[in-house]
Amino acid sequence: MQNLLVLLIVLHVLSGVFWAGSTFVLARTAGANVERLAFPQFGAAVATIIMGASVWGLALRNVPPMPALHVLGAGAMCALLAAIVQGLALPVVRRLKDSSADPTATRRRITIHQRIASMLLAAAIVCMALWGKI
């Protein structure tokens, strides 16, 4: 059981690093190369959320409610909202990839999605860094 928990945590962190890192880069570079990164990024988001929920279910299911868990839960909600925001941008990315839309307006819209998601992920990272300290 402990080995499974360690594996899940490692996979959660690795996929989360790619997700957050690519989000911060796409937000800062106005969506440069978003056509190549958006779908792997969303896959990493889904993997991160699944692994995080699995870790929560295995390690924290019997822990009584306390402020630290509320902070961790708030971080998880921020991450989930970030994934939803990025998921809503995927059809726009596909249109950009298929060249059926104005690239300037489309990139601007994608950049807004990435910037909102980056703020939510920054909040999630802060919550997850703090939860053990509260």
C-alpha positions, 0 to 999 in steps of 0.5 A: 500500500505504501509503495502504491502511495509513493508511486501515485505521489510521484506521478501526481508531482511529475504530471503536475510539474508539466501541467503547471510549467506549460501553463505558465509558459503559454500564458507568458508567451501569448500562446506560442506553440499552443497547437502542439502543447494544449492537448498534452497539457490537458492530458497532464491536467487530467492525470494530475487530478486523477492521481491527486484524488487517488492520493487523497482517497488512499492517504487522507480518507480517515483523517478528521476534518481540520484547517489543513485539509480545507487548505488542501481542498481549496488547492484541489478546487483551484486545480480543477477549475484551471483544468476546466478553463483549459478544457474550454479552450481546446475547441479554439486550439483545434480551430487554430490548428486547422487554420479555420480561424483568425490566428490573432484573435484566436491566440488572444482568446487562448492566452486569456484562458492560459492566464486565468488557468495559471493564476488558479494553478499558482493558487493551487501550488501555494495551497498544496505547499502550505497544507502541511504547515498549517 
